[in-house]
Amino acid sequence: MTVLLSKAVKRVFEKHLEQYAPQDPLYEFYTDSKGKQKRKKAEQRPLPPGLSPRDAKILQSLKRRAHYMDKGFHICGLQFGWTFLIGLIPVIGDIVNAWLNYYLVIRKAKQADLPPWLLQQMHLNNIVSAAVGCVPFIGDVVVAVYKSNSRNVALVEEMLRLRGEEYTRQQEGKEGKLSSRDVEQVKPGSGFGEGRSIE
């Protein structure tokens, strides 16, 4: 009875779980001619248009770092990264993971001149990851599925996409879709230097 119930629950949630998982920035999945799903190294995905060279460099660096921290290994159909492996070491592994998540992802993202509320959301993702990771083994498995670094990079990428779109609209003389309060948060043209930033 319990086995049937667990299989039914798994089938229901399996469909929905995929949509919440962060996308892998370096690999893409495709279906081959036999109907099997495979993965291959993705072509260089285009960066959002309108980004400054600084923001583009930061985003590429963050994507690469998050990939190795969250999804660097692929064994028996499971994807996991250094976060999982380091987290297996009791106590010290969780402390090292929290520090690496901050040092490699959030600290780098701060260079992109992001709004404080976004940085708070990124810190919250890391706190959740660190708190859950304290539970021996089961917590590490949950952290491997949660992928806080990839979630944080997805937040940064979305903010930079909005920044680039708004900057492009302003350069073309079109009215932006964002309110003046939102424009202050997004900061279109940030990273281009003094002469290129649009007020």
MOLIN-V444364 format. One record per pair of residues at least 12 apart in sequence whose ideal C-beta (glycine too) atoms are under 6 Angstrom apart, sorted by sequence separation. I is the first residue (numbers start at 1). J is the second residue. D is the distance in Angstrom with one decimal. If there is no record, write none. Layout:
# MOLIN-V444364
[[I | J | D] [I | J | D]]
This chain:
# MOLIN-V444364
[[27 | 39 | 4.9] [69 | 81 | 4.9] [166 | 178 | 5.7] [68 | 81 | 5.9] [69 | 82 | 5.4] [70 | 83 | 5.9] [27 | 41 | 5.9] [28 | 42 | 4.2] [69 | 83 | 5.1] [83 | 97 | 5.5] [129 | 143 | 5.3] [27 | 42 | 5.7] [106 | 122 | 5.2] [170 | 188 | 5.8] [129 | 148 | 3.9] [166 | 186 | 5.6] [167 | 188 | 3.8] [126 | 148 | 5.6] [166 | 188 | 3.9] [167 | 189 | 4.8] [125 | 148 | 4.3] [163 | 186 | 5.0] [162 | 186 | 5.1] [101 | 126 | 4.7] [163 | 188 | 5.5] [125 | 151 | 5.2] [125 | 152 | 5.5] [170 | 198 | 4.7] [122 | 152 | 4.5] [98 | 130 | 4.1] [25 | 63 | 3.7] [65 | 104 | 4.8] [94 | 133 | 4.6] [94 | 134 | 5.5] [26 | 67 | 4.6] [118 | 159 | 5.8] [25 | 67 | 5.4] [105 | 149 | 5.0] [62 | 108 | 5.8] [87 | 133 | 5.0] [24 | 71 | 5.1] [105 | 152 | 5.3] [109 | 156 | 5.0] [101 | 149 | 6.0] [88 | 140 | 5.7] [58 | 111 | 5.7] [87 | 140 | 4.1] [58 | 112 | 4.8] [84 | 140 | 5.8] [87 | 143 | 5.7] [55 | 112 | 5.5] [84 | 144 | 4.0] [80 | 144 | 4.5] [115 | 185 | 4.5] [113 | 187 | 5.9] [70 | 147 | 4.1] [113 | 190 | 4.7] [70 | 149 | 5.0] [69 | 149 | 4.5] [70 | 150 | 4.7] [66 | 149 | 4.1] [66 | 150 | 4.8] [66 | 153 | 4.3] [63 | 153 | 5.8] [62 | 153 | 4.8] [62 | 156 | 5.9] [59 | 160 | 5.7] [55 | 160 | 5.4] [51 | 160 | 5.9] [48 | 160 | 5.9] [48 | 161 | 4.0] [51 | 164 | 4.5] [50 | 164 | 3.2] [49 | 164 | 5.4] [48 | 164 | 4.3] [50 | 167 | 4.3] [50 | 168 | 3.8] [49 | 168 | 5.7] [22 | 147 | 5.3] [22 | 150 | 3.5] [22 | 151 | 5.3] [22 | 154 | 5.2] [55 | 191 | 4.7] [54 | 191 | 3.8] [52 | 191 | 3.2] [52 | 192 | 4.6]]
